Amino acid sequence: MTFSKGSAMENNNTVLEQCLNEPEMSLSERLDPSPKHDAGHYIDISPVRGSRTLDVAEGETFDNTYMLGETSALTELPFDNVVVGSGAKVNIVVLIMPGVSIDLPLAVDIVGEGADVTISGLYLSGSDEKVRIRTEVRHRVASCTSYQLFNGIASGHSNVKFYGKIVVAPDAQKTEAYQTNHNLVISEGAKAESKPQLEIYADDVKCSHGATVGQLNEDERFYMRSRGSCQCR
């Protein structure tokens, strides 16, 4: 098989054209951890606005903690996406308690300069729960900051997944964006999967992302058992 430089350029242009000509992207498509194609170019999709949109207007502050699980009246967030205006501050904390399976989608569009967004969460799964967290923070304008931190413990036969993404638009200079996910697996039947993603199309930014999936070694298990603080098996 022969493959010429010209045909490669034509293929790339065709993929990009398909991306740009697609209809408005739904929230589910935006948060898909395995997109059907990637043209390697920034695609400017419109912010999703609907009945489950949280709008934080210019200069406003939104600070709230949500507990999801059997002991709470909530099993999902009251919104799927957040639109953040100029100078606004957002702090969202999500606690997912044991005993409930949850699919948590959350997309954030930063549309005003000077905005500051923090999203953090803790999930504890001890039986056969299935927990999936999908986030995307999209920096559309310059001089904004965002922080994502999600940590979890998986035991029993639970299955936890974290799919996170940061997207920095070409005009979003002076962006600071950070994403971290840590998972501790404390039983042989439990599973944890993490897929952090970072797409940067500006050149004057500070961004990082990282993830860990680990287990307690035998010395750590003994230390915690000896103090009555661990039921690790």
Contacts in CASP RR format, 6 or more apart in sequence:
PFRMAT RR
TARGET T0000
AUTHOR 0000-0000-0000
METHOD contacts of the structure
MODEL  1
MTFSKGSAMENNNTVLEQCLNEPEMSLSERLDPSPKHDAGHYIDISPVRG
SRTLDVAEGETFDNTYMLGETSALTELPFDNVVVGSGAKVNIVVLIMPGV
SIDLPLAVDIVGEGADVTISGLYLSGSDEKVRIRTEVRHRVASCTSYQLF
NGIASGHSNVKFYGKIVVAPDAQKTEAYQTNHNLVISEGAKAESKPQLEI
YADDVKCSHGATVGQLNEDERFYMRSRGSCQCR
12 39 0 8 1.000
15 37 0 8 1.000
15 39 0 8 1.000
16 39 0 8 1.000
16 40 0 8 1.000
16 41 0 8 1.000
18 37 0 8 1.000
18 39 0 8 1.000
19 37 0 8 1.000
19 39 0 8 1.000
19 41 0 8 1.000
19 43 0 8 1.000
20 43 0 8 1.000
24 45 0 8 1.000
24 46 0 8 1.000
25 45 0 8 1.000
25 46 0 8 1.000
26 48 0 8 1.000
27 48 0 8 1.000
27 80 0 8 1.000
27 81 0 8 1.000
27 105 0 8 1.000
27 107 0 8 1.000
28 105 0 8 1.000
29 35 0 8 1.000
30 45 0 8 1.000
30 48 0 8 1.000
30 107 0 8 1.000
30 136 0 8 1.000
31 105 0 8 1.000
31 107 0 8 1.000
31 134 0 8 1.000
31 135 0 8 1.000
31 136 0 8 1.000
31 163 0 8 1.000
33 134 0 8 1.000
33 163 0 8 1.000
33 164 0 8 1.000
33 195 0 8 1.000
33 197 0 8 1.000
42 167 0 8 1.000
42 169 0 8 1.000
42 170 0 8 1.000
42 199 0 8 1.000
42 201 0 8 1.000
44 169 0 8 1.000
47 81 0 8 1.000
47 83 0 8 1.000
47 109 0 8 1.000
47 111 0 8 1.000
47 138 0 8 1.000
47 140 0 8 1.000
48 80 0 8 1.000
48 81 0 8 1.000
48 107 0 8 1.000
48 109 0 8 1.000
49 55 0 8 1.000
49 81 0 8 1.000
49 83 0 8 1.000
52 78 0 8 1.000
52 79 0 8 1.000
52 80 0 8 1.000
52 81 0 8 1.000
53 79 0 8 1.000
53 80 0 8 1.000
53 81 0 8 1.000
53 82 0 8 1.000
53 83 0 8 1.000
54 62 0 8 1.000
54 78 0 8 1.000
54 79 0 8 1.000
54 81 0 8 1.000
54 82 0 8 1.000
54 83 0 8 1.000
55 82 0 8 1.000
55 83 0 8 1.000
56 62 0 8 1.000
56 82 0 8 1.000
56 83 0 8 1.000
56 84 0 8 1.000
56 85 0 8 1.000
56 88 0 8 1.000
56 90 0 8 1.000
57 85 0 8 1.000
57 88 0 8 1.000
58 85 0 8 1.000
58 86 0 8 1.000
58 87 0 8 1.000
58 88 0 8 1.000
58 112 0 8 1.000
59 85 0 8 1.000
59 86 0 8 1.000
59 87 0 8 1.000
59 88 0 8 1.000
59 89 0 8 1.000
60 85 0 8 1.000
60 88 0 8 1.000
60 89 0 8 1.000
61 88 0 8 1.000
61 89 0 8 1.000
61 90 0 8 1.000
62 88 0 8 1.000
62 89 0 8 1.000
62 90 0 8 1.000
62 91 0 8 1.000
62 92 0 8 1.000
63 89 0 8 1.000
63 90 0 8 1.000
63 91 0 8 1.000
64 91 0 8 1.000
64 92 0 8 1.000
64 93 0 8 1.000
65 92 0 8 1.000
65 93 0 8 1.000
65 94 0 8 1.000
65 95 0 8 1.000
66 74 0 8 1.000
66 77 0 8 1.000
66 92 0 8 1.000
66 93 0 8 1.000
66 94 0 8 1.000
66 95 0 8 1.000
67 74 0 8 1.000
67 95 0 8 1.000
67 97 0 8 1.000
68 74 0 8 1.000
68 75 0 8 1.000
68 76 0 8 1.000
68 77 0 8 1.000
68 94 0 8 1.000
68 95 0 8 1.000
68 96 0 8 1.000
68 97 0 8 1.000
68 100 0 8 1.000
68 102 0 8 1.000
68 104 0 8 1.000
69 75 0 8 1.000
69 96 0 8 1.000
69 97 0 8 1.000
69 99 0 8 1.000
69 100 0 8 1.000
69 102 0 8 1.000
70 97 0 8 1.000
70 98 0 8 1.000
70 99 0 8 1.000
70 100 0 8 1.000
71 97 0 8 1.000
72 97 0 8 1.000
75 100 0 8 1.000
75 102 0 8 1.000
76 102 0 8 1.000
76 104 0 8 1.000
77 94 0 8 1.000
77 104 0 8 1.000
77 106 0 8 1.000
80 105 0 8 1.000
80 106 0 8 1.000
80 107 0 8 1.000
81 106 0 8 1.000
81 107 0 8 1.000
81 108 0 8 1.000
81 109 0 8 1.000
82 90 0 8 1.000
82 92 0 8 1.000
82 106 0 8 1.000
82 107 0 8 1.000
82 108 0 8 1.000
82 109 0 8 1.000
82 117 0 8 1.000
83 108 0 8 1.000
83 109 0 8 1.000
83 111 0 8 1.000
84 90 0 8 1.000
84 108 0 8 1.000
84 109 0 8 1.000
84 110 0 8 1.000
84 111 0 8 1.000
84 112 0 8 1.000
84 115 0 8 1.000
84 117 0 8 1.000
85 110 0 8 1.000
85 111 0 8 1.000
85 112 0 8 1.000
85 115 0 8 1.000
86 112 0 8 1.000
86 113 0 8 1.000
86 114 0 8 1.000
86 115 0 8 1.000
87 112 0 8 1.000
87 113 0 8 1.000
87 114 0 8 1.000
87 115 0 8 1.000
87 116 0 8 1.000
88 112 0 8 1.000
88 115 0 8 1.000
88 116 0 8 1.000
89 115 0 8 1.000
89 116 0 8 1.000
89 117 0 8 1.000
90 108 0 8 1.000
90 115 0 8 1.000
90 116 0 8 1.000
90 117 0 8 1.000
90 118 0 8 1.000
90 119 0 8 1.000
91 118 0 8 1.000
92 106 0 8 1.000
92 118 0 8 1.000
92 119 0 8 1.000
92 120 0 8 1.000
93 120 0 8 1.000
93 121 0 8 1.000
94 104 0 8 1.000
94 119 0 8 1.000
94 120 0 8 1.000
94 121 0 8 1.000
94 122 0 8 1.000
95 121 0 8 1.000
95 122 0 8 1.000
95 123 0 8 1.000
96 102 0 8 1.000
96 104 0 8 1.000
96 121 0 8 1.000
96 122 0 8 1.000
96 123 0 8 1.000
96 124 0 8 1.000
96 125 0 8 1.000
96 131 0 8 1.000
97 124 0 8 1.000
98 124 0 8 1.000
98 125 0 8 1.000
98 126 0 8 1.000
98 127 0 8 1.000
98 129 0 8 1.000
99 125 0 8 1.000
99 126 0 8 1.000
99 127 0 8 1.000
99 129 0 8 1.000
100 129 0 8 1.000
101 129 0 8 1.000
101 130 0 8 1.000
101 131 0 8 1.000
102 129 0 8 1.000
102 131 0 8 1.000
102 132 0 8 1.000
103 132 0 8 1.000
103 134 0 8 1.000
104 131 0 8 1.000
104 132 0 8 1.000
104 133 0 8 1.000
104 134 0 8 1.000
105 134 0 8 1.000
105 135 0 8 1.000
106 119 0 8 1.000
106 133 0 8 1.000
106 134 0 8 1.000
106 135 0 8 1.000
106 136 0 8 1.000
107 135 0 8 1.000
107 136 0 8 1.000
107 138 0 8 1.000
108 117 0 8 1.000
108 119 0 8 1.000
108 135 0 8 1.000
108 136 0 8 1.000
108 137 0 8 1.000
108 138 0 8 1.000
108 146 0 8 1.000
109 138 0 8 1.000
109 140 0 8 1.000
110 117 0 8 1.000
110 137 0 8 1.000
110 138 0 8 1.000
110 139 0 8 1.000
110 140 0 8 1.000
110 141 0 8 1.000
110 144 0 8 1.000
110 146 0 8 1.000
111 140 0 8 1.000
111 141 0 8 1.000
112 140 0 8 1.000
112 141 0 8 1.000
112 144 0 8 1.000
113 141 0 8 1.000
113 142 0 8 1.000
113 143 0 8 1.000
113 144 0 8 1.000
114 143 0 8 1.000
114 144 0 8 1.000
114 145 0 8 1.000
115 144 0 8 1.000
115 145 0 8 1.000
116 144 0 8 1.000
116 145 0 8 1.000
116 146 0 8 1.000
117 137 0 8 1.000
117 144 0 8 1.000
117 145 0 8 1.000
117 146 0 8 1.000
117 147 0 8 1.000
118 146 0 8 1.000
118 147 0 8 1.000
118 148 0 8 1.000
119 135 0 8 1.000
119 137 0 8 1.000
119 146 0 8 1.000
119 147 0 8 1.000
119 148 0 8 1.000
119 149 0 8 1.000
120 147 0 8 1.000
120 148 0 8 1.000
120 149 0 8 1.000
120 150 0 8 1.000
121 149 0 8 1.000
121 150 0 8 1.000
121 151 0 8 1.000
122 150 0 8 1.000
122 151 0 8 1.000
122 152 0 8 1.000
123 131 0 8 1.000
123 133 0 8 1.000
123 150 0 8 1.000
123 151 0 8 1.000
123 152 0 8 1.000
123 153 0 8 1.000
123 160 0 8 1.000
124 152 0 8 1.000
124 153 0 8 1.000
125 131 0 8 1.000
125 152 0 8 1.000
125 153 0 8 1.000
125 154 0 8 1.000
125 155 0 8 1.000
125 156 0 8 1.000
125 158 0 8 1.000
125 159 0 8 1.000
125 160 0 8 1.000
125 190 0 8 1.000
126 153 0 8 1.000
126 154 0 8 1.000
126 155 0 8 1.000
126 156 0 8 1.000
126 158 0 8 1.000
126 190 0 8 1.000
127 156 0 8 1.000
127 157 0 8 1.000
127 158 0 8 1.000
128 156 0 8 1.000
128 157 0 8 1.000
128 158 0 8 1.000
129 158 0 8 1.000
129 159 0 8 1.000
129 160 0 8 1.000
130 158 0 8 1.000
130 159 0 8 1.000
130 160 0 8 1.000
131 158 0 8 1.000
131 159 0 8 1.000
131 160 0 8 1.000
131 161 0 8 1.000
132 160 0 8 1.000
132 161 0 8 1.000
132 163 0 8 1.000
133 150 0 8 1.000
133 161 0 8 1.000
133 162 0 8 1.000
133 163 0 8 1.000
133 164 0 8 1.000
134 163 0 8 1.000
134 164 0 8 1.000
135 148 0 8 1.000
135 150 0 8 1.000
135 163 0 8 1.000
135 164 0 8 1.000
135 165 0 8 1.000
136 164 0 8 1.000
136 165 0 8 1.000
136 166 0 8 1.000
136 167 0 8 1.000
137 146 0 8 1.000
137 148 0 8 1.000
137 165 0 8 1.000
137 166 0 8 1.000
137 167 0 8 1.000
137 177 0 8 1.000
137 179 0 8 1.000
138 167 0 8 1.000
138 169 0 8 1.000
139 146 0 8 1.000
139 166 0 8 1.000
139 167 0 8 1.000
139 168 0 8 1.000
139 169 0 8 1.000
139 172 0 8 1.000
139 175 0 8 1.000
139 177 0 8 1.000
140 169 0 8 1.000
140 171 0 8 1.000
140 172 0 8 1.000
141 169 0 8 1.000
141 171 0 8 1.000
141 172 0 8 1.000
142 171 0 8 1.000
142 172 0 8 1.000
142 173 0 8 1.000
142 174 0 8 1.000
142 175 0 8 1.000
143 173 0 8 1.000
143 174 0 8 1.000
143 175 0 8 1.000
144 172 0 8 1.000
144 175 0 8 1.000
144 176 0 8 1.000
145 175 0 8 1.000
145 176 0 8 1.000
145 177 0 8 1.000
146 166 0 8 1.000
146 176 0 8 1.000
146 177 0 8 1.000
146 178 0 8 1.000
147 177 0 8 1.000
147 178 0 8 1.000
147 179 0 8 1.000
148 164 0 8 1.000
148 166 0 8 1.000
148 178 0 8 1.000
148 179 0 8 1.000
148 180 0 8 1.000
148 181 0 8 1.000
149 179 0 8 1.000
149 180 0 8 1.000
149 181 0 8 1.000
150 162 0 8 1.000
150 180 0 8 1.000
150 181 0 8 1.000
150 182 0 8 1.000
151 181 0 8 1.000
151 182 0 8 1.000
151 183 0 8 1.000
152 160 0 8 1.000
152 182 0 8 1.000
152 183 0 8 1.000
152 184 0 8 1.000
152 192 0 8 1.000
153 183 0 8 1.000
153 184 0 8 1.000
153 186 0 8 1.000
154 160 0 8 1.000
154 183 0 8 1.000
154 184 0 8 1.000
154 185 0 8 1.000
154 186 0 8 1.000
154 187 0 8 1.000
154 190 0 8 1.000
154 191 0 8 1.000
154 192 0 8 1.000
155 185 0 8 1.000
155 186 0 8 1.000
155 187 0 8 1.000
155 190 0 8 1.000
155 232 0 8 1.000
156 187 0 8 1.000
156 189 0 8 1.000
156 190 0 8 1.000
157 187 0 8 1.000
157 189 0 8 1.000
157 190 0 8 1.000
158 190 0 8 1.000
158 191 0 8 1.000
159 190 0 8 1.000
159 191 0 8 1.000
159 192 0 8 1.000
159 193 0 8 1.000
160 183 0 8 1.000
160 190 0 8 1.000
160 191 0 8 1.000
160 192 0 8 1.000
160 193 0 8 1.000
161 192 0 8 1.000
161 193 0 8 1.000
161 194 0 8 1.000
161 195 0 8 1.000
162 181 0 8 1.000
162 183 0 8 1.000
162 193 0 8 1.000
162 194 0 8 1.000
162 195 0 8 1.000
162 196 0 8 1.000
162 211 0 8 1.000
163 195 0 8 1.000
163 197 0 8 1.000
164 179 0 8 1.000
164 181 0 8 1.000
164 195 0 8 1.000
164 196 0 8 1.000
164 197 0 8 1.000
165 196 0 8 1.000
165 197 0 8 1.000
165 198 0 8 1.000
165 199 0 8 1.000
166 177 0 8 1.000
166 179 0 8 1.000
166 197 0 8 1.000
166 198 0 8 1.000
166 199 0 8 1.000
166 200 0 8 1.000
166 207 0 8 1.000
166 209 0 8 1.000
167 199 0 8 1.000
167 201 0 8 1.000
168 175 0 8 1.000
168 177 0 8 1.000
168 199 0 8 1.000
168 200 0 8 1.000
168 201 0 8 1.000
168 202 0 8 1.000
168 205 0 8 1.000
168 207 0 8 1.000
169 201 0 8 1.000
169 202 0 8 1.000
170 201 0 8 1.000
170 202 0 8 1.000
171 202 0 8 1.000
172 201 0 8 1.000
172 202 0 8 1.000
172 205 0 8 1.000
173 202 0 8 1.000
173 203 0 8 1.000
173 204 0 8 1.000
173 205 0 8 1.000
174 204 0 8 1.000
174 205 0 8 1.000
175 202 0 8 1.000
175 205 0 8 1.000
175 206 0 8 1.000
175 207 0 8 1.000
176 205 0 8 1.000
176 206 0 8 1.000
176 207 0 8 1.000
177 198 0 8 1.000
177 205 0 8 1.000
177 206 0 8 1.000
177 207 0 8 1.000
178 207 0 8 1.000
178 208 0 8 1.000
178 209 0 8 1.000
179 196 0 8 1.000
179 198 0 8 1.000
179 208 0 8 1.000
179 209 0 8 1.000
179 210 0 8 1.000
180 196 0 8 1.000
180 209 0 8 1.000
180 210 0 8 1.000
180 211 0 8 1.000
181 194 0 8 1.000
181 196 0 8 1.000
181 210 0 8 1.000
181 211 0 8 1.000
181 212 0 8 1.000
182 211 0 8 1.000
182 212 0 8 1.000
183 192 0 8 1.000
183 194 0 8 1.000
183 211 0 8 1.000
183 212 0 8 1.000
183 213 0 8 1.000
183 214 0 8 1.000
184 192 0 8 1.000
184 214 0 8 1.000
184 215 0 8 1.000
184 216 0 8 1.000
185 191 0 8 1.000
185 192 0 8 1.000
185 213 0 8 1.000
185 214 0 8 1.000
185 215 0 8 1.000
186 215 0 8 1.000
186 216 0 8 1.000
186 230 0 8 1.000
186 232 0 8 1.000
186 233 0 8 1.000
187 232 0 8 1.000
187 233 0 8 1.000
188 233 0 8 1.000
192 213 0 8 1.000
192 214 0 8 1.000
193 213 0 8 1.000
194 211 0 8 1.000
194 212 0 8 1.000
194 213 0 8 1.000
195 211 0 8 1.000
196 209 0 8 1.000
196 210 0 8 1.000
196 211 0 8 1.000
197 209 0 8 1.000
198 207 0 8 1.000
198 208 0 8 1.000
198 209 0 8 1.000
200 207 0 8 1.000
216 224 0 8 1.000
216 230 0 8 1.000
216 232 0 8 1.000
221 230 0 8 1.000
221 232 0 8 1.000
224 230 0 8 1.000
224 232 0 8 1.000
225 232 0 8 1.000
END
